[in-house]
């Protein structure tokens, strides 16, 4: 219908547009399409202003450029549509003559784009200068991407932790109902103070990632061997979410970013609680089999299931099974702890010494030794993991 309307308008004579019934059909079709727009509960075509001065500058720049584009489009398409009707074939019979060059016209439409680009470049350059002002930062956070998690190090507060996807695997495998923040929740969010200049140092340990938080207008590629800087001055408290914006492997979609912006007193309280080692929690004093298994299942799903499988059955020859394996069933639990602490050279099994706390490591090893009918009855404790760290001199950051 729409194609037929366009074709008819293009080929029709101007005199027939007023009273012809086809124009009424075209208008009715257009109104019918527009009538469906209110049915959309929530939709957005434009970017959002964000919650930092830089993000608002970027939004304003975007609107300025859109204004230029809109004016140009109106002039160009207006002239095009006018010419289509004014000089349509049906109005001229026979030879229409030759076209002629016009020097001043050529000069005009060469000079005008120059001034248009200059008008765009001036505000864009000012925004870029402000975006790259990394001086006098109040808080510096190093962001390290790896498959498939983020590590955050507060360089001035001696705080370091990993942030991983928190969404349970049963939701991912469609075995349970999906929650509001499906694939957008993490176990350890980034906590930042409002009204403070925060500097980010972004890098990677394996492949290229990209740390992206739209509300801050911050998007920096995380490249192994390079440190890329970004800055944010958050003015409104709240929770802001982002994603890895660079295709980085099979679980690329499982690398969400969650930032909690809080007041300065709340941030100071958070720092006081976590300063030094990001280590095991108060729950260690109540350590028992039920606690370890519940916590271990969560840690396993976040860190191990991607390779060893949801049911511990492994994936092919590259990722061995833990169900019924000699590692999880046979031997001393200390050997199992040492393997997780050290990793296996020449394999995909990396060291988790600097990725898991003593409590998390004790929990996941307890889970691996008792899940999937392994049933060893072994309860590994955080103190046991701590002693093995000291014995093999693998220090937790």
HELIX and SHEET records of a PDB file:
HELIX    1   1 UNK A    2  UNK A   11  1                                  10    
HELIX    2   2 UNK A   14  UNK A   16  5                                   3    
HELIX    3   3 UNK A   21  UNK A   35  1                                  15    
HELIX    4   4 UNK A   37  UNK A   39  5                                   3    
HELIX    5   5 UNK A   53  UNK A   86  1                                  34    
HELIX    6   6 UNK A   89  UNK A   91  5                                   3    
HELIX    7   7 UNK A  103  UNK A  131  1                                  29    
HELIX    8   8 UNK A  169  UNK A  172  1                                   4    
HELIX    9   9 UNK A  214  UNK A  216  5                                   3    
HELIX   10  10 UNK A  252  UNK A  254  5                                   3    
HELIX   11  11 UNK A  264  UNK A  274  1                                  11    
HELIX   12  12 UNK A  282  UNK A  286  5                                   5    
HELIX   13  13 UNK A  289  UNK A  303  1                                  15    
HELIX   14  14 UNK A  305  UNK A  308  1                                   4    
HELIX   15  15 UNK A  333  UNK A  342  1                                  10    
HELIX   16  16 UNK A  358  UNK A  368  1                                  11    
HELIX   17  17 UNK A  382  UNK A  392  1                                  11    
SHEET    1   A 5 UNK A 159  UNK A 163  0                                        
SHEET    2   A 5 UNK A 149  UNK A 154 -1                                        
SHEET    3   A 5 UNK A 139  UNK A 146 -1                                        
SHEET    4   A 5 UNK A 197  UNK A 204  1                                        
SHEET    5   A 5 UNK A 228  UNK A 233 -1                                        
SHEET    1   B 5 UNK A 190  UNK A 193  0                                        
SHEET    2   B 5 UNK A 256  UNK A 262  1                                        
SHEET    3   B 5 UNK A 238  UNK A 244 -1                                        
SHEET    4   B 5 UNK A 209  UNK A 213 -1                                        
SHEET    5   B 5 UNK A 218  UNK A 222 -1                                        
END                                                                             
